[in-house]
Amino acid sequence: MSVGRIICIYFKNHKRRAVGIVLSIGMVTFLSLMPAQILRLLVDDAISSKNAEKLIQIAIVYLSTYFVIGITTFIKDVVLLKTSLDITTDLKRNMMKHVEKMSYKALVQSDSGTLEAYFNNDVIAINELFTSGVVNMATDLFKMIGIVISIFIFSPIFGLIVLGVLPFLVLFTSFIRKRMLKAQLKTKSLEGNVNKILLENVENIEQVKVNKVETYATDQYDQVLNNHFKVSQSSNLYDALFSPVMQIVRNAVVCCVLLISGYQASFFAMSVGEIIAAISLLTDLFTPIENLGMEIQTIQKSVAAIKRIQLFFKTETDFPKIEVPLESFDIRFENVSFAYDEKSVLKNFNLDIKQGDKIALQGPSGSGKSTIMKLAIGLISPSSGRVEIGGVPNASLSDSARRDLFAIVYQDPFFSGGTIYEEISLKDPAITKKMVTEALKQVGLEYIFDLDSVLNEKEYSSGELVLLNIARVIVRNPKIIFLDEMNAKIDPLTGKNMIDLINQIAKDKTVISINHYGSVLDHATTISLNPISD
């Protein structure tokens, strides 16, 4: 999927809206040329003939034209706003689908700040492409063409003068465009760093306060923010330069026209009304050119955002999975090796885990405990060797098969602000409130009876949060349970009670434990691991 394809699909499904946008652009362009023509009639016919009735009629038409222009522009902007919101909503949906398809490796390598910038800053920039970018630029370009043609009709000589000025304006606009694009691309790349360090400071604010390192955190944020500010200023400088130059050129041309007309009225061969109308058109010509400054900046932001999102869509995804019926749930590691950035974690590792086995992985940090768990789940694939469950490569398991097979009791359980029922059931319609209530009772949290109340993590201790995570496992009834350092933040007695609870609920299940108490699982086999020296 790409941004261009998403936009094309949208307009293919909304042909009437596309036609409406084109017609509104044409209508606004046509109407914008009318006031100058009416002004010519007002001066040459109504005022010169001293016909008060005709003067009033033309004046009413003149005002009515601006009223119609305002209504037409309003309708165009409303349609564009609705279109832009629809497109960016479709874009976010497709981006989220891509996140779901991203490989575990790609997700780990994508920091939260960068992902947040994709979904917010970049999508907002693309939204502006429609509301104040390419469509407005197309409207202004059509206005410019219509104005030049109208001036030529009044006076070919005047028209040639305007054409002589336009190449300068085009070259100057091109100069600004190229440098804006370069600055915008760099600005977008730095936005991820700004978001990342801000999120990190917010998430770790308690540690920052406890350790009294506010100055260090502030200095770190200031450094990243200053780098982003310097690059942004480069883009703003070109934007600020554009409008004054346009105004100076416009006023200079107007002055030249007035001086020439005053000294030699026959030079342009125009009546007074035509001169006034031509100057009005000339002013209207520079207005869209000045608008191009903002529109160019908007378009360059959008182009930079589109390029970044295109790179996002190219991030590594999991290969297509197929549903494979499993005849057994035995896990087999055969000559498995794995390395992170050329740092070997496992080398020719072999392990057979039979259905119902209890395995305790022990060893220092970097010995491969978490890697074995990720390989067993199928989040990552081995550098060499095979990891299979029931004879099927673990990495080829479909998402639905993985959900049915595995459940993890995490060291830091994740909760997303839903109700207790939603957090335990993970919105699985097959899990009823009665099942959740029974699971809570089984883990000793029977005092939680209001399942529709929001689960506020601050209202529970670390041990209770782990129990809630175990309740989440119970209602799913998986075949294989992983204990990922689940008792690292709780006291030994509570940790022992947790293991006793796991022994009760997992008598017929495979349990793979990464913690200090895993060895006290019933019938546990301890696997000692050591870091590999390259």
C-alpha positions as CSV (number, residue, x, y, z in Angstrom):
1,M,0.0,0.0,0.0
2,S,1.2,3.6,-0.7
3,V,-0.2,7.1,0.0
4,G,-0.8,7.6,-3.7
5,R,-2.8,4.4,-4.0
6,I,-4.9,5.2,-0.9
7,I,-5.8,8.6,-2.5
8,C,-6.6,7.1,-5.9
9,I,-8.8,4.4,-4.3
10,Y,-10.7,7.1,-2.4
11,F,-11.4,9.3,-5.4
12,K,-12.3,6.2,-7.4
13,N,-15.0,5.4,-4.8
14,H,-16.1,9.1,-4.6
15,K,-16.2,10.2,-8.2
16,R,-19.0,12.7,-7.6
17,R,-16.9,14.5,-5.0
18,A,-13.9,14.6,-7.3
19,V,-16.1,16.2,-10.0
20,G,-17.5,18.6,-7.4
21,I,-14.0,19.7,-6.4
22,V,-13.0,20.3,-10.1
23,L,-16.2,22.3,-10.8
24,S,-15.8,24.4,-7.7
25,I,-12.2,25.2,-8.7
26,G,-13.5,26.2,-12.1
27,M,-16.3,28.3,-10.7
28,V,-14.1,30.2,-8.2
29,T,-11.6,30.9,-10.9
30,F,-14.2,32.2,-13.3
31,L,-15.9,34.4,-10.7
32,S,-12.6,35.8,-9.5
33,L,-12.2,37.4,-13.0
34,M,-15.6,39.1,-13.0
35,P,-15.1,42.0,-10.5
36,A,-12.4,43.6,-12.7
37,Q,-14.7,43.4,-15.8
38,I,-17.6,44.9,-13.8
39,L,-15.3,47.6,-12.5
40,R,-14.5,48.6,-16.1
41,L,-18.2,48.9,-17.0
42,L,-18.7,50.9,-13.8
43,V,-16.1,53.5,-14.7
44,D,-16.4,53.7,-18.5
45,D,-20.2,53.3,-18.9
46,A,-22.1,54.1,-15.7
47,I,-19.9,56.9,-14.3
48,S,-19.1,58.5,-17.7
49,S,-22.8,58.5,-18.7
50,K,-23.8,59.9,-15.3
51,N,-26.7,57.3,-15.3
52,A,-27.5,56.9,-11.6
53,E,-29.8,53.9,-12.1
54,K,-27.2,52.1,-14.2
55,L,-24.5,53.0,-11.7
56,I,-26.6,51.4,-8.9
57,Q,-27.4,48.3,-10.9
58,I,-23.7,47.7,-11.8
59,A,-22.7,48.4,-8.2
60,I,-25.2,45.8,-6.9
61,V,-23.9,43.3,-9.5
62,Y,-20.3,44.1,-8.3
63,L,-21.1,43.4,-4.7
64,S,-23.2,40.3,-5.6
65,T,-20.3,38.8,-7.5
66,Y,-18.1,38.9,-4.3
67,F,-21.0,37.4,-2.3
68,V,-21.2,34.5,-4.8
69,I,-17.4,34.1,-4.7
70,G,-17.6,33.9,-0.9
71,I,-20.4,31.3,-1.0
72,T,-18.6,29.2,-3.7
73,T,-15.3,29.3,-1.8
74,F,-17.1,28.3,1.4
75,I,-18.7,25.3,-0.3
76,K,-15.3,24.3,-1.9
77,D,-13.5,24.5,1.5
78,V,-16.2,22.5,3.2
79,V,-16.0,19.7,0.5
80,L,-12.2,19.8,0.7
81,L,-12.2,19.6,4.5
82,K,-14.6,16.5,4.4
83,T,-12.4,15.0,1.7
84,S,-9.1,15.5,3.6
85,L,-10.6,14.1,6.8
86,D,-11.9,11.0,4.9
87,I,-8.5,10.4,3.2
88,T,-6.4,10.9,6.3
89,T,-8.8,8.5,8.2
90,D,-8.3,5.9,5.5
91,L,-4.5,6.6,5.6
92,K,-4.4,6.0,9.4
93,R,-6.4,2.8,9.1
94,N,-4.0,1.5,6.5
95,M,-1.0,2.6,8.6
96,M,-2.4,0.7,11.6
97,K,-3.0,-2.4,9.4
98,H,0.7,-2.1,8.4
99,V,1.8,-1.9,12.1
100,E,-0.1,-5.1,12.7
101,K,1.8,-6.7,9.8
102,M,5.2,-5.4,10.8
103,S,7.7,-7.9,11.9
104,Y,8.8,-8.0,15.6
105,K,12.3,-6.9,14.5
106,A,10.9,-3.8,12.7
107,L,8.7,-2.9,15.6
108,V,11.6,-3.1,18.1
109,Q,13.7,-0.9,15.8
110,S,11.0,1.7,15.5
111,D,11.0,4.0,18.6
112,S,7.7,5.4,19.9
113,G,8.6,9.0,19.0
114,T,9.1,8.2,15.3
115,L,5.9,6.1,15.1
116,E,4.0,9.0,16.9
117,A,5.4,11.4,14.3
118,Y,4.1,9.2,11.5
119,F,0.6,9.1,12.8
120,N,0.3,12.7,13.9
121,N,2.7,15.2,12.4
122,D,3.0,13.5,9.0
123,V,-0.7,12.7,8.6
124,I,-1.6,16.3,9.6
125,A,0.8,17.5,7.0
126,I,-0.9,15.3,4.3
127,N,-4.3,16.6,5.5
128,E,-3.1,20.2,4.8
129,L,-2.2,19.1,1.3
130,F,-5.9,19.1,0.5
131,T,-7.2,21.9,2.8
132,S,-4.6,24.5,2.0
133,G,-2.1,23.0,-0.4
134,V,-2.4,21.5,-3.8
135,V,-6.1,22.4,-4.5
136,N,-5.6,26.0,-3.5
137,M,-2.4,26.1,-5.5
138,A,-4.3,24.7,-8.6
139,T,-7.0,27.4,-8.0
140,D,-4.4,30.1,-7.8
141,L,-2.6,28.9,-10.9
142,F,-5.9,28.9,-12.9
143,K,-6.6,32.4,-11.6
144,M,-3.2,33.6,-12.8
145,I,-3.7,32.2,-16.3
146,G,-7.2,33.8,-16.5
147,I,-5.8,37.1,-15.3
148,V,-3.0,37.2,-17.8
149,I,-5.4,36.4,-20.6
150,S,-7.8,39.2,-19.4
151,I,-4.9,41.7,-19.3
152,F,-3.9,40.7,-22.9
153,I,-7.5,41.4,-24.0
154,F,-7.3,44.9,-22.5
155,S,-3.8,45.6,-23.9
156,P,-1.3,43.3,-25.5
157,I,1.6,45.7,-24.5
158,F,0.5,45.5,-20.8
159,G,0.2,41.8,-21.2
160,L,3.7,41.5,-22.5
161,I,5.0,43.5,-19.5
162,V,3.3,41.1,-17.1
163,L,4.7,38.1,-19.0
164,G,8.1,39.7,-18.7
165,V,7.8,39.8,-14.9
166,L,6.4,36.3,-14.5
167,P,9.7,34.4,-15.4
168,F,11.4,36.2,-12.6
169,L,8.6,35.2,-10.2
170,V,8.7,31.6,-11.4
171,L,12.5,31.4,-11.0
172,F,12.3,32.9,-7.5
173,T,9.5,30.6,-6.6
174,S,11.5,27.6,-7.8
175,F,14.5,28.8,-5.7
176,I,12.3,29.0,-2.6
177,R,10.7,25.6,-3.4
178,K,13.9,23.6,-3.6
179,R,15.3,25.0,-0.4
180,M,12.1,24.6,1.5
181,L,11.9,20.9,0.5
182,K,15.4,20.3,1.8
183,A,14.6,22.0,5.1
184,Q,11.2,20.3,5.5
185,L,12.7,16.8,5.0
186,K,15.3,17.5,7.7
187,T,12.7,19.0,10.0
188,K,10.5,16.0,9.7
189,S,13.4,13.6,10.5
190,L,14.1,15.6,13.7
191,E,10.5,15.7,14.8
192,G,10.8,12.0,15.7
193,N,13.7,12.7,18.1
194,V,11.8,15.6,19.7
195,N,8.7,13.3,20.3
196,K,10.9,10.4,21.5
197,I,12.7,12.3,24.2
198,L,9.5,14.1,25.3
199,L,7.7,10.7,25.7
200,E,10.7,9.2,27.5
201,N,10.8,12.1,30.0
202,V,7.0,11.9,30.6
203,E,7.1,8.1,31.1
204,N,10.0,8.3,33.5
205,I,9.0,11.4,35.3
206,E,8.8,9.6,38.7
207,Q,12.4,8.4,38.3
208,V,13.5,11.9,37.2
209,K,11.9,13.4,40.3
210,V,13.2,10.8,42.7
211,N,16.8,11.0,41.4
212,K,16.6,14.9,41.1
213,V,17.9,14.9,37.5
214,E,15.5,17.5,36.2
215,T,18.4,19.6,35.0
216,Y,19.9,16.7,33.1
217,A,16.6,15.8,31.5
218,T,15.8,19.5,30.6
219,D,19.3,20.0,29.1
220,Q,18.9,16.8,27.0
221,Y,15.5,18.0,25.7
222,D,16.8,21.5,25.0
223,Q,19.6,20.2,22.9
224,V,17.2,18.1,20.7
225,L,14.7,21.0,20.6
226,N,17.4,23.5,19.6
227,N,18.5,21.3,16.7
228,H,14.9,21.1,15.5
229,F,14.4,24.8,15.9
230,K,17.5,25.7,13.8
231,V,16.4,23.5,10.9
232,S,12.8,24.9,11.2
233,Q,14.1,28.5,11.1
234,S,15.8,27.7,7.8
235,S,12.4,26.9,6.3
236,N,10.7,29.8,8.0
237,L,13.4,32.2,6.6
238,Y,12.6,31.3,3.0
239,D,8.9,31.6,3.7
240,A,9.4,35.0,5.3
241,L,11.5,36.2,2.3
242,F,8.9,35.2,-0.3
243,S,6.0,37.6,0.5
244,P,7.9,40.9,0.8
245,V,9.7,40.3,-2.5
246,M,6.3,39.7,-4.2
247,Q,4.8,42.9,-2.7
248,I,7.8,45.0,-3.9
249,V,7.6,43.6,-7.4
250,R,3.8,44.1,-7.5
251,N,3.9,47.7,-6.3
252,A,6.8,48.5,-8.7
253,V,4.8,47.2,-11.7
254,V,1.7,49.1,-10.6
255,C,3.7,52.3,-10.3
256,C,5.2,51.9,-13.7
257,V,1.8,51.4,-15.3
258,L,0.4,54.5,-13.6
259,L,3.4,56.6,-14.6
260,I,3.3,55.5,-18.2
261,S,-0.4,56.0,-18.4
262,G,-0.1,59.5,-16.9
263,Y,2.6,60.7,-19.2
264,Q,1.5,58.9,-22.4
265,A,-2.2,57.8,-22.2
266,S,-2.1,56.2,-25.7
267,F,0.8,53.9,-24.9
268,F,-1.4,51.1,-23.6
269,A,-4.4,52.1,-25.7
270,M,-6.8,51.6,-22.8
271,S,-9.6,53.7,-21.4
272,V,-9.6,54.9,-17.8
273,G,-11.9,52.0,-16.8
274,E,-9.7,49.5,-18.6
275,I,-6.6,50.9,-16.8
276,I,-8.3,50.6,-13.4
277,A,-9.6,47.1,-14.3
278,A,-6.1,46.1,-15.4
279,I,-4.5,47.4,-12.2
280,S,-7.1,45.5,-10.3
281,L,-6.3,42.3,-12.2
282,L,-2.6,43.0,-11.7
283,T,-3.2,43.2,-8.0
284,D,-5.3,40.0,-8.1
285,L,-2.4,38.4,-10.1
286,F,0.1,38.9,-7.3
287,T,-2.3,37.8,-4.6
288,P,-2.3,34.2,-5.8
289,I,1.4,34.4,-6.3
290,E,1.9,35.5,-2.7
291,N,-0.4,32.7,-1.7
292,L,1.9,30.3,-3.5
293,G,4.5,31.0,-0.8
294,M,2.3,29.4,1.9
295,E,1.0,26.8,-0.4
296,I,4.5,25.8,-1.5
297,Q,5.5,25.5,2.1
298,T,2.4,23.4,2.8
299,I,3.1,21.2,-0.2
300,Q,6.7,20.7,0.7
301,K,5.7,19.7,4.2
302,S,3.2,17.3,2.7
303,V,5.8,15.9,0.2
304,A,8.3,15.4,3.0
305,A,5.5,13.7,5.1
306,I,4.5,11.5,2.1
307,K,8.1,10.4,1.6
308,R,8.4,9.5,5.3
309,I,5.2,7.5,5.3
310,Q,6.2,5.7,2.1
311,L,9.3,4.6,4.0
312,F,7.1,3.5,6.8
313,F,5.0,1.4,4.5
314,K,8.3,-0.2,3.3
315,T,9.3,-1.4,6.7
316,E,9.8,-5.1,7.1
317,T,6.6,-7.1,7.5
318,D,5.9,-10.7,8.5
319,F,5.6,-13.2,5.7
320,P,2.0,-14.4,5.0
321,K,0.9,-17.1,7.5
322,I,-1.3,-20.1,6.7
323,E,-3.5,-22.0,9.1
324,V,-1.9,-25.3,9.9
325,P,-3.7,-27.8,12.2
326,L,-1.3,-29.0,14.9
327,E,-1.4,-32.6,16.0
328,S,0.8,-32.0,19.0
329,F,2.2,-29.0,21.0
330,D,5.8,-30.2,21.5
331,I,8.4,-27.5,20.9
332,R,11.7,-28.4,19.4
333,F,14.9,-26.3,19.1
334,E,17.3,-28.0,16.7
335,N,20.8,-26.5,16.3
336,V,19.4,-23.0,16.7
337,S,21.7,-20.0,16.5
338,F,20.6,-16.4,16.8
339,A,22.5,-13.0,16.9
340,Y,21.5,-9.4,17.5
341,D,23.6,-7.1,15.3
342,E,26.3,-9.8,14.9
343,K,26.3,-10.4,18.7
344,S,25.7,-14.1,19.1
345,V,23.1,-15.0,21.8
346,L,22.4,-18.6,21.0
347,K,24.7,-21.0,19.2
348,N,23.8,-24.6,18.1
349,F,21.2,-24.6,20.9
350,N,19.0,-27.8,21.2
351,L,16.0,-28.3,23.4
352,D,12.9,-30.6,23.3
353,I,9.9,-29.4,25.3
354,K,7.1,-32.0,25.5
355,Q,3.5,-31.0,26.0
356,G,2.9,-30.4,29.7
357,D,6.6,-29.9,30.6
358,K,7.6,-27.2,33.1
359,I,10.8,-25.4,32.0
360,A,12.8,-22.9,34.1
361,L,15.3,-20.8,32.1
362,Q,18.0,-19.4,34.3
363,G,21.1,-17.5,33.6
364,P,22.6,-13.9,33.7
365,S,21.5,-11.1,31.4
366,G,22.4,-11.7,27.8
367,S,22.4,-15.5,28.1
368,G,19.4,-15.9,25.7
369,K,16.4,-16.5,28.1
370,S,14.2,-13.9,26.4
371,T,15.4,-14.9,23.0
372,I,14.4,-18.5,23.5
373,M,10.9,-17.3,24.5
374,K,10.6,-15.1,21.4
375,L,11.7,-17.9,19.2
376,A,9.3,-20.3,20.8
377,I,6.4,-17.9,20.3
378,G,7.5,-17.2,16.7
379,L,8.1,-13.5,17.1
380,I,11.6,-13.9,15.5
381,S,13.2,-16.6,13.4
382,P,16.5,-18.2,14.1
383,S,19.6,-17.2,12.2
384,S,20.2,-20.9,11.5
385,G,18.6,-24.1,12.7
386,R,14.9,-24.9,13.3
387,V,12.3,-24.0,15.9
388,E,9.1,-26.1,15.5
389,I,5.9,-26.8,17.4
390,G,4.2,-30.0,16.4
391,G,6.5,-30.2,13.4
392,V,5.5,-26.7,12.1
393,P,8.0,-23.8,12.1
394,N,6.9,-21.5,14.9
395,A,7.5,-18.3,12.8
396,S,4.9,-19.5,10.3
397,L,2.1,-19.7,12.8
398,S,-0.9,-17.5,12.0
399,D,-2.0,-14.8,14.5
400,S,-5.1,-16.8,15.4
401,A,-3.0,-19.9,16.1
402,R,-0.6,-18.0,18.2
403,R,-3.4,-16.5,20.3
404,D,-4.9,-19.9,20.9
405,L,-1.5,-21.5,21.8
406,F,0.4,-18.9,23.8
407,A,-0.2,-16.6,26.7
408,I,2.4,-14.5,28.6
409,V,2.5,-13.3,32.2
410,Y,4.6,-10.2,31.7
411,Q,6.9,-8.5,34.2
412,D,5.2,-5.2,33.4
413,P,1.6,-6.1,32.4
414,F,0.1,-3.8,29.8
415,F,-3.2,-2.1,30.3
416,S,-4.8,0.3,27.8
417,G,-7.3,2.2,29.9
418,G,-10.3,0.0,29.3
419,T,-12.7,-1.5,31.7
420,I,-11.7,-4.4,33.9
421,Y,-13.8,-6.7,31.7
422,E,-12.2,-5.3,28.5
423,E,-8.7,-5.6,29.9
424,I,-9.1,-9.2,31.0
425,S,-11.0,-10.4,28.0
426,L,-9.0,-8.2,25.5
427,K,-12.4,-7.6,23.9
428,D,-12.7,-11.2,22.8
429,P,-16.5,-11.8,22.3
430,A,-16.0,-15.5,23.2
431,I,-15.0,-14.5,26.8
432,T,-18.1,-13.7,28.9
433,K,-18.3,-11.6,32.1
434,K,-19.0,-14.8,34.0
435,M,-15.7,-16.2,32.8
436,V,-13.8,-13.1,33.9
437,T,-15.5,-13.1,37.3
438,E,-14.5,-16.8,37.8
439,A,-10.9,-16.0,36.7
440,L,-10.7,-13.1,39.2
441,K,-12.0,-15.4,42.0
442,Q,-9.4,-18.0,41.0
443,V,-6.5,-15.6,41.4
444,G,-7.8,-14.2,44.7
445,L,-9.3,-10.9,43.3
446,E,-12.9,-11.8,44.1
447,Y,-13.3,-8.3,45.7
448,I,-13.3,-6.8,42.2
449,F,-17.0,-7.1,41.3
450,D,-17.6,-4.0,39.1
451,L,-16.3,-5.3,35.7
452,D,-17.5,-2.1,33.9
453,S,-15.3,0.2,35.9
454,V,-12.1,1.5,34.3
455,L,-8.9,-0.4,35.3
456,N,-6.8,2.3,36.9
457,E,-3.3,0.8,37.4
458,K,-2.5,3.3,40.2
459,E,-5.2,1.7,42.4
460,Y,-3.5,-1.7,42.4
461,S,-0.2,-2.9,43.8
462,S,2.4,-4.6,41.6
463,G,1.3,-8.0,42.8
464,E,-2.3,-7.3,42.0
465,L,-1.4,-6.2,38.5
466,V,0.4,-9.5,37.9
467,L,-2.7,-11.3,39.3
468,L,-4.9,-9.4,36.8
469,N,-2.5,-10.5,34.1
470,I,-2.7,-14.2,35.2
471,A,-6.6,-13.8,35.2
472,R,-6.2,-12.7,31.6
473,V,-4.3,-15.9,30.9
474,I,-6.8,-18.1,32.7
475,V,-9.8,-16.9,30.6
476,R,-7.9,-17.7,27.4
477,N,-7.0,-21.2,28.4
478,P,-3.8,-21.5,26.3
479,K,-1.8,-24.6,25.7
480,I,1.6,-22.9,26.6
481,I,2.2,-20.3,29.2
482,F,5.3,-18.1,29.4
483,L,6.3,-16.4,32.7
484,D,8.4,-13.4,31.7
485,E,10.1,-12.3,34.9
486,M,6.6,-11.9,36.3
487,N,7.7,-11.7,39.9
488,A,10.7,-9.4,39.4
489,K,9.0,-6.5,41.1
490,I,7.2,-8.3,44.0
491,D,8.4,-9.7,47.3
492,P,9.6,-13.3,47.6
493,L,6.5,-14.5,49.5
494,T,4.1,-13.1,47.0
495,G,6.3,-14.5,44.2
496,K,6.1,-18.0,45.8
497,N,2.3,-17.6,46.0
498,M,2.2,-16.7,42.3
499,I,4.1,-19.9,41.4
500,D,1.7,-21.9,43.5
501,L,-1.2,-20.4,41.6
502,I,0.5,-21.2,38.3
503,N,0.9,-24.8,39.5
504,Q,-2.8,-25.0,40.1
505,I,-4.0,-23.6,36.8
506,A,-1.3,-25.1,34.6
507,K,-1.2,-28.8,35.6
508,D,-1.8,-30.0,32.1
509,K,-0.1,-27.1,30.3
510,T,3.4,-26.4,29.1
511,V,5.1,-23.6,31.2
512,I,8.3,-21.9,30.3
513,S,9.5,-19.6,33.0
514,I,12.1,-16.8,33.0
515,N,12.3,-15.9,36.7
516,H,14.0,-16.8,40.0
517,Y,11.2,-18.9,41.2
518,G,10.6,-21.0,38.1
519,S,12.5,-23.9,39.6
520,V,9.8,-24.4,42.2
521,L,7.2,-25.1,39.6
522,D,5.9,-28.7,40.0
523,H,8.1,-31.1,38.1
524,A,10.2,-28.3,36.8
525,T,13.4,-28.8,34.7
526,T,16.0,-26.1,35.0
527,I,17.9,-25.0,31.9
528,S,21.0,-23.1,32.8
529,L,22.3,-20.6,30.2
530,N,25.5,-18.6,29.9
531,P,26.4,-15.7,27.6
532,I,28.3,-16.7,24.4
533,S,31.8,-15.2,24.0
534,D,32.3,-14.3,20.3
